[in-house]
Amino acid sequence: MDVSERQRMLSLPATLESARQARRYVLVELRRLDLEELADAAQIAVSELVTNGVLHARTPLQLTLRTIDDGIRVTVHDGNPALPELRSYGRDAITGRGLKLVAALTDEVGVDPDGDGKTVWFTLTRARVRGEAEAPREWNLDELLHDQQELDAERVADAAVPVAVLEGLPVRLWRAAQQYHDAALRELMLHLAGTGDVAGADRVTAATAAQAVLAATIARAIPAPVDGAPGRTAVDVPVEVTDDLAAAALVLQDVLDEGDRLAAAEQLLLPPALPEVVALRDWCCGQLVAQANGAPPVPWSGHEPSAVSRPTVPLPAWDDGMVVRSGRAVLAVDDQNRLVAVSPAAARLLGWDAAALTGRRVTALVPPELREKHVAGFTRHLAGGEDHIIGVDLELPVLRGDGAAVTVGMRIERAPAAAGRTVYVAWLTPAA
């Protein structure tokens, strides 16, 4: 830790200990400046920015604090040009709220890209902590994304960097996979921090950096949200490929596979990734490595979950009697998107044999054109706690056993299972 007296700058390494050092530094500075009433909000905000820098930038950080009218301006600079994102995670999410928290606590928050990295900053005044200031301004990254695109274009023009193309990237599924991977990497880092596994933590930070670069590159190629778009939306995404990025892609793949193994062993809060998410990340990472070595692009062509090598997750310990003995049409689904119980009435409604349907993935009941949307939505729920369809009356198309699509009424409820697992119970009615 190196503090410059003249510039009031703190140099921090890319380790989890840096967040605590940053909080202590800010408290000492505010006391020196007779601004200690700002300490609670400032320490929380700087802790979030430094933690994000450690987990996602994986470079040394420079923290500065200077006074402004009635308050302070705090900056955290890192050497990773990938921009931060504000995401809409659900109320049960275990991650994804840091920047929203910073925005809620401070007067202004922003990020200034510089081509070699970025500076994330906030301002905080006495008026804000006393509740006298106006509501904080929304953080909008549209202008910053435009600026970053121009910087990227200049960099590409100045350097002959090989470009790989992710052909036919499924946008909706990628966004959901990105959200899951962010949550998994954060959990892995926290898990390893408790074990003292320094080498493992270094691998997770390397994987996090690779994930951040991929996410930022793809976000700039597809800046407009597509979740409301009909059908399957896919794009071709060019990615600058260096030897370092290709190597990082292999680390990312390995680390996320290890996360799945730990999740399957119930050592993480998240369940393992769904097979479609595993297939997509394997394809992305594989394409970066292959094209870096001169191979031509291979377009994304969908997934075959049965062909994906991944940990076997046992069915949750759960009493299925309420389903299998029910006189109503009801299904139960576990956190791996598998049908774990089917009532006789549901089997008749859907034209399936109950025993043949039990154990299959829910995608067996989802029309092909909606499967990607279904998997993406379920993945976002697992990673971010989104629950827009829980406890809501729905009408959805489902596939009968004979392949015909029919519309049914559906209401989904959560039911806790052993060891922190979750079962989802869906009550079905024939559509009016």
N, C-alpha and C positions, 0 to 999 in steps of 0.2 A: 504494500500500500504506500503510495507516494503522494503527498499533499504539497502542492505549490503554494507558498504563502502569497506571492504576488498576484497570481491569477485565481487563487482559491479553486484549484482544480484537483480532483482526486482520480488517480489512475487505479483501475481495478482489473484483476484477472478474470477470465471466463470460468469462474467457479461459483457454486451456490453460496459460499461464504461471503461473496461480494455484496449480496443484498443486505446482510446484517451490517457490514462495514459502511455501506451507503446510508443506511438509516442512522447509524451512530454519527457519521460525519455531518449529515443534515441537522441533527439535533444540536450538535456542538456549534455549528455555524449560526443557527437561528438564535441560540443563547447569546453568542457573541454580538449579534446584530440587534439584540433586544426585540426579537420577533418570535419569541417562544410560543406565542399563541397560535402560530401557524404549524407547530411541530407535528401534531397528530395527523393532519391531512397531508402534510408534505412528506412525512416518513412513509405513509401508506403508498402515496403516489410514486415516490422514488423507488420504493421496494418493487413495485410492479414493473417499472421501466427497466430496472437493472435485472430483475429475474427474467424478463422477456429477452433482454440482450444476451444473458448467459445461455438460456435455453435455445434461442433461435438464431442469434448472430454467430455465436461461438468465436468471438474475437475479443481481444482486450477492450475495455471500456474506458471512456473519459467522462467523468461526472463534474459538471461545473455548477456553481450557485452564485448568482449575483443579485443585487438589490434593484428593484424597480420602484416606481411610485407606489407607496403603501404596501409593498410586498416583495416577492422574489420571482426570479426566473431560473428554473433548473433545467439543465440539458444533459442528456446521456448520448454520447457518440459511440458508434461501433463501426467496424470495417466491413459489414455485410450490406450490400445495396438493396437486398430484398425488403420491401416495405411491409410494415405491420398491417394487420387487418382488424376491423371491428366485425364480429360475427354475432349472429342471432342464435345463441344457445338457449335451450330450454331451462325451466326452473330447477330441474334435477341435475343439471350439468355439473361435472366436477372440475371444469376448466372453461376458459373462453370469456371470462368477464373482466379481465384485468384492465383493458383500455377503457371500457365503459365505466369502471370504477374510478379511474383517473379522471375521465371527463366529468364525472359527477362531483368530484371533490374539488376541482380546480376551476380557475377562471377561463383559461384557454389551454388547449393541448394540440400539438401538431408534430409534423415530421418534415425535415428538410433533407432531401437526397442530395448527394454531392458527387455522384459517379463512383467514388471509391468506398462509399459507405453511406451512413445517414446519421442525422441527429434527431432524436425524439425529445420533445421538450414540453414543459407546462409552466404556466404562470399561476401564482397564488397570492391573493391579497387579504388584508384584514377584513375587508368588506365581505369577501366570500365566506370566511370562517365564522363571521358574525351574522351571516344570513341576510346581509344588506345588498348583495350584488344581484344583478340580473341572472337568469338561468344561463348556464354555460352553453356555448355555441356547439352545434353538432359537428363531429369530426367527419368531413367529407373527403374521400381520397381520390375523387375523380380528377381533380386538377393535378394532384401529385402523380397519379398514374400516367397522365399525359406527359408531364415533365420527365418521368422516368423512361417512357418510351423514346423520347427524344435523346436522352442520354444513352440508352441502349443502342439506338440507331447509329449515333456517333461512334460508340465503341466498336460496333461491328464493322463500320466503314474503315476504321483505323487499324483493324487487326484481322488477319485472315484466320478466323476461327471456324472449325468445322461445324456444320449445323445438322442436327438430327431432326427428323420430322415424326411426331407422334400422329400418325394418320388415323382419322376417324375416332379421336378421343371422345368417349361418351361423357359429355359435360356434367350432366346431373349426377351420374355415378361418381365421377372424379371429385366433384365438390364434396359429396358425402364421405368419400374415402379420405380426402384431405382432413376433414373434420375429425374423423375417427383416428387417423394417424397422429394428428396433433395431440389428441387426448392420450393416446397410447404412449407416445414418446415422453410426454410430461409425467405420466404415471411411472414409466420406467425410470426416469431420472430420480424421482422422489424415492422409488423403491431401492435403487442402488445407493442413494445417499445414506440410507439407513444401514446398508451392509458394509460400507467402507470399500466397495469395489471400485477403485479409481480407474482401472483400465476399462471396466465396463461402462463407467460414467463417461469416459472420453469417447467411447464408441457411440453412445447415445447422443452426445453433443454433436459428433460428426454426422450422424444420421439426421439429427434435427436440422443442421445446416443444409444438408442436401434436400430435405423436405421443403425447407423455406425457399430455397432457390427455385425448385420445381414449381412450388405453389405460386410464387411471384411471377415467374415466366409465363405460366399458363393463365394466371389471372389477367396479365397484360394482353394476352392474345384473345381473351374472351371476357372483356370488362363488364359486359351487360349481363345481369341475372337472367337465367333461363328457366328457373323453376316453374314459371307459369306457362312455358311454351308447350304446345301439344306434341305428343308423340316423342320419338327418340331424337335428341339433338346431339350432333357430333361435329367436331371441327378438326382441322389439321393444325397442329401446333409446332412451329419451329423452335428448337432449343439449341442454344450454343453448347457444343460438347467439347470439353477439355478432358485430358487424362484424369485430372483431379475429380471432375464431376462424374465421370464413368466409374472411377473407384468408389466415390461416395455413394453412388447408386447401389453398388453391391453391398456396402456397409448398411445402407438404409434397408435393403431387402433382408439382410441377415438379422439386423436389430429388431425389425418388426416381426419376423418369424419367431425370434426369441420372446418377444412380447406375447405372441399368441400362445407359446408354450407355457409361459408363466400365468397367463390368463386362464388357460385350460386347467392349470393346477390350482386355480383360485387364489393366486398370490397377488393379483391385481383386482381393482374394483371393476374394470371393464371386462365384459366377456370377450372371447376371441373374435377376430374379424369374421364377417360372413365370407363364404367361398368366393363370391363375386368380387369382393374387395381385394381378397388375396390374389385372384386372377388378374385384376386390373393393375395392381402394383407390380406383380411379377412381369407383366407385359411392358409397363412403362420403364422399369429399371432394365429389363432385358433389352429393350429397343435402344436405350441410351448406350449400353455397353456394346451391343452388336454394331450399331451404326458408327460408333467411335472407332471401331476396328474395320470399317469399310463395307459392312454388309448393307444391302438395300433395306428400305423401310418395309415392315410387315404391318399392314393395317390391323387395327382392333376388329375382331370378328365375333365378339361376344364371348361367352364363357361356358364352360362345361364343369359345373361344380364337382361332379363326381370324379373328374380327372385332376382336381387340385389336391396336391399333397399338403395336408395340414393336420394339426392335432385332432384326435377324436375326443369330442366333448360329451361326457355322459349325459343322459337325460336327467333333468332335475328331480330331486326327491320331492314328490308332490302327490297328494291324494287325488286321484283322478275319478273317484267315485261320483262326485257331483256332476261330472260330464257323462260318463259312460252309462249311468243309471237314470239320466234325465229323460223326461218325456218330451223335452223341447229340443229344437235344433241348436246344438251348441258345439263349438270346437275349442280346443286348448292348444296354444302355441308356446314354445319355449323361446329363450333369448338367442337361440341359434336359428330361429325362423323355421322350426320343425313342428309338425303336428304331433302332439303327444297324447291327445285323446279326442275321440269323435263319438258323439252320441248317435244312437240308431236313427233318430229323426233327422239329424244333420246328414247322415249318409244317404238316406232316402231322398232328401231335398236336393242333394248334389249329385245323385246318381252314381255313387261310389260304394264299394264295400268298405265298411268301417275299418276292418283289420288291414285291408290293402292300403287305405289312406293313412293310417297311423304310422308315423315314422318318416313320412315323406316331408319334403320342404314345402312351405306354403306356396312357392312359385308353381307347384303343380296345379293350383287352383286359380292362378292369375293369368289372364290372357297375355300372349307373348308381347304385344305392343305396350303393355303396362308393367312388365316385369322389372325393367330398369328403374322406373319410377318407384315401384314398390320397394326394391332392395335399397335404393338411395334413401327413401324415407325411413325405413327401418334402421339403417345404419346411422342416420342423423339422430334418431331417437336413442340408440345405444350410446353414441358418443356424447351427445349434448343434452339429453333429457327432453327433447322436443316431444310434446304429447298432444298435438293438435287434434288427433282423432280419438283420444282416450275419453270415454264417457260421452261420446257424441253420436247421435243417430245418423247413419250413413246409408247410402244406396250405392252398391258397387257391383260391377260385372265379375262373375266367377265362371270358371270352366267346369262343366259337368264331366262325369266319367266318360261320356261318349264324345267329348270334345266340343260340344255346343256351349256357347256363352249365354248365361242367364244373369239377370239382375236380381240381387237379394238385398233386403234390409239387413243392417248389421250394427251392433253396438259392442264396443270392445272395452273390457275392464281389466285392470291389473290384479293379479293374485300373487302374494309373496310365496316363495318356495324356500326350501332349506338352503343354507350356506350363501345367503344373499342373492340367490337366483330369482328370476321373475318368470311367471307364467301369465300369458295373456288369454283371457277367455272371451270368445266372440259368440254373441247370441244372434242367431240368424232367423229371418222371417221371409216368406215369399214376398217379392215386390208386388205392390198394389197394381 
